[in-house]
Amino acid sequence: MSQPPRPTDDTPIDPALPSMASSIDNDRPATGPKPGKGGGMMRNSAIFSSLTLVSRLAGFARDVVISAALGASAGPAADAYNTALNFPNLFRRIFAEGAFAAAFVPAYSKTLETEGAEVADKIATDALATVAAATVILTLIAQLTMPWLMTVINIGFLDDPARFKLAVILTQITMPYLPCMAVAALLSGVLNARGRFIVSGAYPILLNLIMLAAVIPAQGDQLGAAYAASWAVLVAGVAQAGLCWWAARKAGANIRLAWPRLSAPVKAIIITAVPAAIGNSATQINVFISGNLSSFVAGGRTWLATADRLYQLPLGLVGVAIGIALLPRLSRAVASEDHGQQQASMDEAVTLSMALTLPAAAALMAMPYFLIDALFTRGAFLQIDAVNTARALFQFGWGVPAFVLIRILAPAYFARRDTRTPMLFALVSVAVNATLAIALFNLGMGVSGIAAAVSAAAWTNAGLLGLTLWRRDHYRPGTAALSRLVRIGLSSAGLAVVVGLAASARPLFEAPVAGTLARIGLDHGAKEMGLVLVTLVGGLTYVALAFATRALTVAEVKTLLGRSRR
């Protein structure tokens, strides 16, 4: 059974399927490796993980450069830019990395194995033509109606004509990225089904590199940098689609350009995609509400996007990676009715994910301002921007474990071919998110209230998934797993205390570092070096506590290392 696609980092804030909020990034490919046997699956997952890490590092460098160039509240450029990146994402999860791709990849893979490459490539040709035509038409409609659409998606911009006009223009520039991404995602699925993982894992990196090349020369010019970044998105989209097309042809796929044709296989793919499309479409209500609420605050969209970007790092590297490895393993155990293996797989996934996630969440909550200030406060990104972004990051932080748990618990339903139940729970979480976001924002929490609503909705979703698995007797954490989780929690709490105290004592260690740097002619770098130091101390603290409490053992580390070598 093929796993569902991996969402990209830049998809809108979504407690149902948590992912990046407001930047077109594609740090992760649309589809994960095809399940293999033994070392093959491990090797393919390692390729994806490595390329994901590279892309995330490049994406982080891009964000730092763009934040310094555009700022947040110091002008209209940043909010307009984030709007321009957010709007194509309203549709991308349906047509690109979303429901359509999730339905296409299993259909193509099955046909490739059972009926051969010629038939499979015919399906891919028809699917590509259909999704390309649909996204092109949607793009053209959006381009022509953008001034009117902007009055709906960003009501707060109406009070700022300059911000409104710039958002319209930049969104018109970035909107064609949608059909490019749809083509790239579908071709990436073709590559994965054929056992070619490098290009499908690497093509997202192109965006970050092209945007860096475009924005760096525009430093010091907020409007110029916003235009450069937006045009870079379009250029990168064409480059990504072109690279995937070349790679698919090189891999032997005979996919051609053709007029759209709703063949029987394409109709079946569309029908299969409908439940997920409904869920994904429903989540856009949250995106709409969050965008509108934050648009009433100058810099609000940017604060939310920056905080979201940072907390997504542990989610992307942990939750998605473990989910990809879990689904094929769990699917085999369910198919063979091996209840012992089902239990062992889930226990291992839950404990391992929490061992990597809880310390990250603890750090985000213990030193949010230190993180934001050290990483982003420079150029046009001001102290007030750092303060408000840190408040949002804190609220996102306590939701991180829930975001990851959703990625671990949902495969237990997918393995049993149950996509309806997760969809219903996603819709419930959407309602919770929308209600809380409006309430908290208007009760005085502002942008941080939107982030708090996202976290609360994620815990609602994770709780419903877990309780239903428990009630159906599909999964109940074992005694050893529960004991392990308690010890992981205690170790993470210790980390939080250490990094929190260190963050409060910043002047004590930053001042000597700043003095040393000044003597060699450098007027910056102290807070960045301080953050590295605190991060290292916090990490060592967690590892020491994990071994001391036996949340982690030497034998387990050796086992993991042995698996990675295989």
N, C-alpha and C positions, 0 to 999 in steps of 0.2 A: 504493500500500500504506500503510495507516495505521500510525503508530508506536505502540508499546506505551505504556501509561499512565505518567505521571510519578509516582514515589512521593513521598509526603509527608515532610516533615522529621522527623516524629515516629514513624515506623515503627521497629520494634526494630532493634537493632544487627544488621547482616546483611552479611557479607562477600560474599555472592553478589549481592545487590542493595543496595548500601550506601545507607543512609538514616539518618534520625535515630532515636535510640535509645529514648526513653522519654517523649516528651511528645506529646500530641495537638495538632497544630499546623496541618497542611495548608497550609504556606507555599507549596506549589506545587500547582497544580490537578492533578486526576487524569489528565487527558489533554491532550496538547499540541495545537497548532494543526493543523488538517487541511492536508496539503501543498498548496501552491498553486504558482503560477508567478511567477517573477520577484519583483517588489517585494511582491506579496501575501504570500508566505511570509515575506519579510523583515519586513514590517510586522506580521504576526501574531505572529511570534517576538518582535519588539520589544515588543509589547503584553504578552505573557506575561512577558518578562524584567523589564520595568518593574514590573509588578504583583507579581512574585515578590520583587523587591528591596524594595518597599514592605512586603510582608508579612513578609519576613525582618527588616527593621528594627523593625517593630512586635513581631514575635516575640522579638527580642533584648531590646527594652525590657521586655517581659513577663517574660522570664526573669530579668533583673536585679532587677526588683521582687519576683518570687516568691522568688528566692534570698535576698534580704535579709529577707523576711518569714518564710520557713520555715527557713532555715539548711540544715544537712545533718546533722551529728552531734550537735547540741545538743538533740535531742528527737526524738520519733517522727514528727512531722508531715511532714517532707520525704520520708523513705523511704516512708511510707504514701501520700502524694500521688503520688509517681512510680510506685508500684505501681498505683495507681488509673488512671493514664494509660496504663500499659504493657499492662494486661490486655486492653482492647478491641482493641489493636493486634495481638494474637495472631491475630485473626480478620479484621481489617479488610482485610488485603492480599489475602485471597481474595474477599471479598464486595464490597468497595468499590473502592479504588484498585488492586487486584491483578488476579488472573487473570480474574475474571468481567468486569470493566470492559474489560480488554485484548481479550477476545473479543467483547464487545458492540459496541464502537465501530466496528470495521471492518464488522461485519455490518449495523449500522444505516446507516452511510455508503454501503455498496454498494447496499442496498435503496433508500435515498433517491434515489440516482442512476439506478438501473435500473428500479424499479417505482413510484416516486413516494412522496409524503409520507404518503398514507393508509396504505399497506401498512407503511411504515417505522414510523409511529407506533403501529400495532397491535403490531408486534414490541416496541417500546419499552414499551408498556403491559403486555404479558405479562411482559417481563423485569423491569420495575419491581415488579410484583406478586410475582413469584417471589423476587427478592432481598430485598424488604421482609419477606415472610412468613418466609423462612429466618432472617434476622437478628433479627426479633422473637422467634421461637421460641428461638433461641440465647440471646438476652438474658434471656428469662424463666427458662430453665434455669439460666443462670449466676447470676442473682439469687437463686434458691432454694437453690442449692448452694454459694454463695460461701464460707461458713465452712469447708466441707470442701475446696473448691478451693484456698483460701489455704494450707492445710497442705501442699499439694503444690507450689504455685508459689513459696512463700517459706518453706522449711523453717527458715531462720534466725530468722524472726519468732516461732517457737514459744517461744523463750527470753525474749521480751519481750511479755507479754500486752497492754500498752497499744498497742504498735506493731501487733500482730496485729489487735486489735479495730478500731483506726482504719483500717487498710488494708482490712478487710472492708467497713466502712461506706462509705468513700470510693469503693471500686470498685463497689459497688452503685449509687452515685449516678451515676458516669460511664458505666457499661455501656450505658445507652440511647443513648449517642452513636453506637454502632455502626450501628443501622438508619438513623439520621439521615444518617450519612456515606455509607452505601450508596446512599441515595436521591439525595443531593447529587452523588455521583460519577457516577451513571448519567445524571442530568439534565445535568450538565456535559458529558458526551460528546455528548448530543443537541445542546446549544448549539454545540459546536465543529463538529460535522458540518454544522450549518446556517450556519456562518460567523459565529457570534456568540461573541466571545472575551472581551469585557470582564467580564461577570458571572462566567463560569467561571474567569477569572483572579483576580477580586477577592473572591469569596465567602470564601476562606480568611482574609482579613484580619479578618473579623467576629469570629472566635474570639479573636484577640489583643486586639482592642479591648474586647470584652466581659469578658475575663479581667482586663485592666488595670483596668477600671471596677469590677470586683468586689473585687480584691485590694488596691488602693491604700488604701481606707478601713479595711482590716483590718490595716494595719501595726502591729507591736508585739504582736500576738496570733497565735502560731504556729498553734494549733488553729483559731481563727476564720478565718485566712487560708487554711488547707488546705480547710476546708469551703466557703469562698467560691469558691475556685478550682475545686473539683470541681463545685459547682452551676453555675458559669459555663460549664463545658464542656457540660453538658446544655442550658442555655439557648442557647448558641452553636450547638449541633448542630441544634436546632429552627429557629433563625434562618437557618442556612446552607441547610438543606433547603427552607425556605419561599422564600428568595430565588431559588434555582435553579428551583423549581417555577414561580414567577411569571415568571421570565425565559424559561423554555421555552414557557410559554403565550403570552407576549408575542411570542416569535419565530415563532409560528404552529404550534407542535407540539401536536397534538391527543392528548395523553396523559392518560388518565383513571385514576381509582382503580378497581381491579377485583380480583376474587378470583383467586388464583394459578391459572395454567393452563399446563401443560407442553406448549405448542404445538411443532410441528416446528422452527421457527426457534430457540426457546428451548432445546430439547434439543440442537440443533446448537451453540449457543453454549456450553452446559455441557460438551459433549464436547470442543470446541476448548480450553476453559479447563483441562481436566484436567491436561495436562503442566505448565503453569505453576503450577497449584494444588498439585501434588505437590512441585514445587520450593519454593514458598512455605511449604508446610506443613513441609517438612523443615527449613527455616531456623528454624522456631520451636523446634526442639530447641536451637539455640544460644541463643535468647532464654530458654528455660527454664533452661538450665544457667547462663547469665550471671546471671539473676535470682536463682537459688538460691544461687550462690556469693557474690554481693555482699550477699545478705540476712544473711549471717553476720557482717557488719561494720557497725556502726552508722554510718550515713551513706554506706555503700558504693554503694547504688543512686543516690543523689544525686550523688556524685562522678563516677560513670560517665556519668550523664545529662548533667551540666554540661559535661564534657569533650567528649562526643560532639556536643553541641549546637554547640560552637565550631568543631570541625574540619569539621563538615558545611557550613559557610558557603561555602568555596571549592568544595566538591563540588557543591552545589546550583546555584551561580551559573555554574559552568564546565562540569562534566561533563554535567549534564542538558541545559543550553542547547545545547551543541555536538552532543550526541547527537540532539536533536530536529531540528536543522538537517541533520545528516548523513544520517539514514535515508532520507528521500524522495529526496535527491540520489543516494545510493548505489544505491537500489532502481532508479531510472531507468537508471543506468549498467549495472547487472547485466542488466536486462531487454533493453537494446539491445546487450549484449555489448561495451560500450565499455571495454576493459581500461585504456586510458590514463586515462580519467576516473575509473575505480575507484581506480587508484593515486593519482592526484592528490587525490581527495577524502579518502582515508585519510591520506595524508601531511600534508595541510593540517590535518585534524582532530587528528592526533596531536601535531604540532608546536605548533599553536595552544593546545591544551589544556595541554600541558606548559609552555608559556611563561607561562601564567596560574596553573598549579597548583604547579610546583616552587618558586617563590619563597614561596608561601603555606605549603607544607610546611616549607620551610627556616625560616621565621619561627616556626611553631608549635613546632619542635624546639629552636630557639635561645633562645627566651624564654618557655617555657610558664608558669612561675610569675609572671613579670611580667604576662602577659596575664590570667591568672586573678585575681591579686591586685588588679590595677587595675580589672577589670570587675565582680568579684563579691564581694570581701571587704568586707562592710558588713553592718550589722544582725546577724542571727543566723547569717550565714555567716562562720565563724571562720578564723583563720590555719591551723589544722590541716586544715580543709576545703580551703583553697586549695592547701596543699602536696600533699595526696593527689590532688586534682583535676588539678594540674599534672603529676604523675607519669603519670596516665592519658592526659592530653593529649599528652605527649611520645610515648607509645607509639602513639597514634592518628596522630600527625603523619607518621611514616615510611610509613604505609599510604595516605595521601591520594593520591599519584600512582597507586597501583594501583586505588583506588576509581574514579578518573576514567577510567583506561584501560579498565576493564570497560565503562563507558558508551560508549566509543569503539569498542572491538573487537566487542562484542556485536552492534551493527547490521550488521556484515559477515556475520553468520550470519542475522539476521532478513531482510536484503535477499534472501537466497537461500532464504527460507522454511524455514530450519533452526532450529527452536526446541528440538529434542531435545539437540543437542550442548551449548549453553549450560546447559541444565537439568542434564545429567550433571556438567558441571564445577562447577556450583553445589553439587551434592550432595557432590562431593569436598571442596570448600572447607568445607562444613558439618562433615564429619568431621574435617578438620584443625583447624578452630576449636574444636570440642568437646573434642578430645583435648588440644590445647595449653592451653585455658582451665583445664581441671581440673588439668593438670600444673603449670602456672606458678603458679596460685593456691595450690596446696598446697606448692609449693617455696619459698614465702616472698614472691612478688611481690605477692600480694593482688589488689586491684582493678586495678592497673596491668597485671598478668598477663593479665587478661581482655581489656584493650585491646590488648595485644601479640598475643594470639591472633587477634583480629579482623583486625589488619593483616597478620599472616602468612597467614591464610586468603585475604585479598583478593589478595595477591601470588601465591598459588597459583592462584587463579581466573584472574587476568590473564595469568599465565604460560602456563597451559593454553590459553586462548583465542588468545594470540599465536602459540604454537608450532604449534597445529593449523592456523591460517590459513597459516602459513609452509609447513608440510608439504603442505597441499593446494594450495599455490601460488595462494592467493586474495589474500594480501597479504604483501609483504616490504618493509619501509621502504627507500626509495630512499637513495642515497648522500648527496644533498643534505639529506634529512630527518635522517639519522643525524648528519651534521655539525652541523646546526642544534641537535639535541638536546644534543650535547656542549657547545656554546656556551651554551645555556640553563642547563645544569647548572653550568657555571663561574660564570655570572652569579648564579645562585641561591646558590652557595657563598659568593660575595662578600657577598651580602646577609646570609647567616647570620652571618658573621664580624662584620659591622658591628653588627647588632642584638643579637648575643650580648654583645659588648663594652659596648654601650650599656646593656643590661639589668644587667650586673654593676656598672655605674657609676651606678646609680639615685640613691644619696644625693648625688652631686655636683651633679645638676641638680634633684632634687626638693626639697632643703633650701631653696635660694633662692626657689623658687616657693612653697613652703609658708610661708616667712616673709613674702613679699609678700601672699599671700592672708590671712594672720593679721592683717596690719595693716589690712585692710579688713573684718575681722570674720568671715572664712570659715575654718573649721577642717578643710576637706576640699577635694579637687580637685587636689592636687599630683600624685598618682600617675596620675590620669586624664589630666591635661595632659601629663605625662611620656610616657605611652603614645602619645598622639597625636603628640608630637614624634618619638619613636623610630620610629614607623610611617612618618611622612613621610620621615625620613632614610633608612630602609631602602628605601622605595619609590623614592626618587630614586637611591639607590645602584644598585638593580637596573636601572633604566632606563638609567643612564649606562653600566653594564657591558654591558648588552644591546646598546646602540648601538656601544660600543667593540669588542666581539667580533663584531659583525655578526650576533648572534642575532636582532636586529631592525633593520630598515632604514627610513629615512625614506620610501622609495617604498612599502613595505608598509603603513606607517601611513596614508599618503595613500590607498592603495587601499581599506583598511578603512573609512576615514572616508567615502570616496566611495560605498561600498556602503551604509553606514548612512544616508546622505542619500537614496539611492534607495529 
